[in-house]
Amino acid sequence: MELSAEQHQFAETIRTFCAQELGTLAQRDAVTAGGTLSNSPQVLARLAELGWLGVSLPEEYGGGGAGFVDECVFLEETSRGLAPITGYSTGLTAAQTYLKWGSELQKKTIVSNLAAGRLEAISLSEPGAGSDLGGVKVKSVRDGDEYVINGQKTWCSAAHVAEHLLVLTREDNSGTKHQGLTLLMVPTETPGLDIREIETMEPHTVNDVFFTDVRVPASNVVGEAKNAWKQLMRGLSVERVIIAAMSLGSAQRSLDDAIAYISEREQFGRKISSFQALRHRIADLATDVAFARSFVYDVAHRIDEGLEDSLAQESAMAKMRCTEIAKNTALEAMQMMGGYGYAREYGMEAQVRKSLAPPIYGGTNEIQREIIAKSLL
Ligand SMILES: Cc1cc2nc3c(=O)[nH]c(=O)nc-3n(C[C@H](O)[C@H](O)[C@H](O)COP(=O)(O)OP(=O)(O)OC[C@H]3O[C@@H](n4cnc5c(N)ncnc54)[C@H](O)[C@@H]3O)c2cc1C
């Protein structure tokens, strides 16, 4: 699938923006409090001003009205350009569920929030329910015109900076583990909600979320009560391709930086880029990235054609392979940059850290392999 001239132009414009505004470590430090924020309000505000946030979301709710391919261009290029907006992809994922199942008010709220640079979060995982999400225990009880929520969620990206959490709760225990689940839209300012950082190898990204008698109106149910599983299972292809497109951008960045570095560095009286051991690795990595790009945009294009529900295998392949390519490219780039690859100044250590979580979240890559195998065997 070939990008249109406008899409190439969009990619080029984002690339130039990132190079000019976020091209140096000093610039990135300035908008992330010295690298301690994974979401920069300033950068989100600038991107909103430019009209690039929510580019693929429907215009009637405040989005840009373009296609998912355009969204992938945005995700790839902002990831390549090191834009500190990690929560945007989480919001975009949440938006897919709201758009399919939410009320008109929910759709308008979420889409216009994202387009304005405000973030949204999605809270499914619990301490005892990760890959096996059907094991969720956070309880919701209908009480008149309200729901009361109690329990603990974990690993919630961007909860600390989001406007709402899209929370998977158990309303009914009487059926199978995939029955009786209800999705609720919970404003993060609601009394009884306690959001606490989980310290990881990255700047503040993920959180534990504790619910103590948290009350939301019954109109905050997203879709149909007790039917969340079916709702969540639709839309997974888009989530996987969102992660794939960001990983593609990240892999491209590691490759760009490795090429730039080895083209300058001299040892033994020559550029280290003249050593075959490094040249062949660059060739392999560039091949991986080129294959990944073709595949991701092909799947994105098919999503734009309305085939989303038949892309379980392809979207799992895209998520699994692109996240692994990004991780391998960052690790290989670090090795090719020698000691400097390990230094904060050169940026590759951040690329390595950033590449380790995507094979785990959004459904681990073991689970993606199960999905692929299931489609074949
Ligand atoms: C940085 C980060 C951000 C995250 N953001 C969010 C978020 O915003 N919202 C949210 O709800 N969650 C989020 N998560 C949680 C993430 O989705 C889970 O970590 C993931 O689904 C795995 O669950 P777990 O950690 O409980 O691991 P487990 O499910 O316990 O898995 C442990 C290991 O066992 C393997 N395994 C488990 N079951 C199988 C199986 N059937 N076959 C083969 N292997 C298997 C897994 O692949 C893994 O290697 C995030 C996680 C991270 C690290």
The ligand as an SDF file (V2000), in Angstrom:
LIG
                    3D

 53 58  0  0  0  0  0  0  0  0999 V2000
    4.2470   -0.1370   30.5820 C   0  0  0  0  0  0  0  0  0  0  0  0
    2.9370   -0.8540   30.7190 C   0  0  0  0  0  0  0  0  0  0  0  0
    1.7660   -0.1890   30.4100 C   0  0  0  0  0  0  0  0  0  0  0  0
    0.5300   -0.8170   30.5820 C   0  0  0  0  0  0  0  0  0  0  0  0
   -0.6120   -0.1200   30.3510 N   0  0  0  0  0  0  0  0  0  0  0  0
   -1.8150   -0.6890   30.6270 C   0  0  0  0  0  0  0  0  0  0  0  0
   -3.0180    0.0910   30.5510 C   0  0  0  0  0  0  0  0  0  0  0  0
   -3.0080    1.2680   30.1900 O   0  0  0  0  0  0  0  0  0  0  0  0
   -4.1820   -0.5070   30.9160 N   0  0  0  0  0  0  0  0  0  0  0  0
   -4.2470   -1.8000   31.3220 C   0  0  0  0  0  0  0  0  0  0  0  0
   -5.3440   -2.2810   31.6150 O   0  0  0  0  0  0  0  0  0  0  0  0
   -3.1230   -2.5670   31.4020 N   0  0  0  0  0  0  0  0  0  0  0  0
   -1.9160   -2.0370   31.0660 C   0  0  0  0  0  0  0  0  0  0  0  0
   -0.7480   -2.7690   31.1700 N   0  0  0  0  0  0  0  0  0  0  0  0
   -0.8440   -4.1520   31.6270 C   0  0  0  0  0  0  0  0  0  0  0  0
   -0.5330   -5.1620   30.5400 C   0  0  0  0  0  0  0  0  0  0  0  0
   -1.5730   -5.2030   29.6100 O   0  0  0  0  0  0  0  0  0  0  0  0
   -0.2560   -6.5050   31.2320 C   0  0  0  0  0  0  0  0  0  0  0  0
    0.9800   -6.3560   31.9080 O   0  0  0  0  0  0  0  0  0  0  0  0
   -0.2020   -7.6430   30.2590 C   0  0  0  0  0  0  0  0  0  0  0  0
   -1.4760   -7.9030   29.7260 O   0  0  0  0  0  0  0  0  0  0  0  0
    0.3240   -8.9160   30.9180 C   0  0  0  0  0  0  0  0  0  0  0  0
   -0.3100   -9.1810   32.1270 O   0  0  0  0  0  0  0  0  0  0  0  0
    0.5690   -9.4920   33.4400 P   0  0  0  0  0  0  0  0  0  0  0  0
    1.5720   -8.4250   33.5770 O   0  0  0  0  0  0  0  0  0  0  0  0
   -0.3610   -9.7450   34.5370 O   0  0  0  0  0  0  0  0  0  0  0  0
    1.3750  -10.8080   33.0610 O   0  0  0  0  0  0  0  0  0  0  0  0
    0.8170  -12.3140   33.1130 P   0  0  0  0  0  0  0  0  0  0  0  0
   -0.4780  -12.4020   32.4230 O   0  0  0  0  0  0  0  0  0  0  0  0
    0.9340  -12.8250   34.4860 O   0  0  0  0  0  0  0  0  0  0  0  0
    1.9040  -13.0350   32.2000 O   0  0  0  0  0  0  0  0  0  0  0  0
    3.2100  -13.3770   32.6640 C   0  0  0  0  0  0  0  0  0  0  0  0
    3.9120  -14.1470   31.5440 C   0  0  0  0  0  0  0  0  0  0  0  0
    3.1630  -15.3450   31.2320 O   0  0  0  0  0  0  0  0  0  0  0  0
    2.8490  -15.3460   29.8570 C   0  0  0  0  0  0  0  0  0  0  0  0
    1.5310  -15.9750   29.6470 N   0  0  0  0  0  0  0  0  0  0  0  0
    0.3890  -15.7300   30.3540 C   0  0  0  0  0  0  0  0  0  0  0  0
   -0.6200  -16.4540   29.8490 N   0  0  0  0  0  0  0  0  0  0  0  0
   -0.1270  -17.1490   28.7940 C   0  0  0  0  0  0  0  0  0  0  0  0
   -0.6680  -18.0630   27.8430 C   0  0  0  0  0  0  0  0  0  0  0  0
   -1.9670  -18.4020   27.8430 N   0  0  0  0  0  0  0  0  0  0  0  0
    0.1600  -18.5820   26.9000 N   0  0  0  0  0  0  0  0  0  0  0  0
    1.4730  -18.2390   26.8550 C   0  0  0  0  0  0  0  0  0  0  0  0
    2.0510  -17.3740   27.7200 N   0  0  0  0  0  0  0  0  0  0  0  0
    1.2680  -16.8280   28.6670 C   0  0  0  0  0  0  0  0  0  0  0  0
    2.8170  -13.8780   29.4560 C   0  0  0  0  0  0  0  0  0  0  0  0
    2.9600  -13.7280   28.0470 O   0  0  0  0  0  0  0  0  0  0  0  0
    3.9800  -13.3400   30.2470 C   0  0  0  0  0  0  0  0  0  0  0  0
    5.1810  -13.5870   29.5830 O   0  0  0  0  0  0  0  0  0  0  0  0
    0.4860   -2.1740   31.0000 C   0  0  0  0  0  0  0  0  0  0  0  0
    1.6770   -2.8520   31.2760 C   0  0  0  0  0  0  0  0  0  0  0  0
    2.8880   -2.2090   31.1520 C   0  0  0  0  0  0  0  0  0  0  0  0
    4.1530   -2.9480   31.4840 C   0  0  0  0  0  0  0  0  0  0  0  0
  1  2  1  0
  2  3  1  0
  2 52  2  0
  3  4  2  0
  4  5  1  0
  4 50  1  0
  5  6  2  0
  6  7  1  0
  6 13  1  0
  7  8  2  0
  7  9  1  0
  9 10  1  0
 10 11  2  0
 10 12  1  0
 12 13  2  0
 13 14  1  0
 14 15  1  0
 14 50  1  0
 15 16  1  0
 16 17  1  0
 16 18  1  0
 18 19  1  0
 18 20  1  0
 20 21  1  0
 20 22  1  0
 22 23  1  0
 23 24  1  0
 24 25  2  0
 24 26  1  0
 24 27  1  0
 27 28  1  0
 28 29  2  0
 28 30  1  0
 28 31  1  0
 31 32  1  0
 32 33  1  0
 33 34  1  0
 33 48  1  0
 34 35  1  0
 35 36  1  0
 35 46  1  0
 36 37  1  0
 36 45  1  0
 37 38  2  0
 38 39  1  0
 39 40  1  0
 39 45  2  0
 40 41  1  0
 40 42  2  0
 42 43  1  0
 43 44  2  0
 44 45  1  0
 46 47  1  0
 46 48  1  0
 48 49  1  0
 50 51  2  0
 51 52  1  0
 52 53  1  0
M  END
$$$$
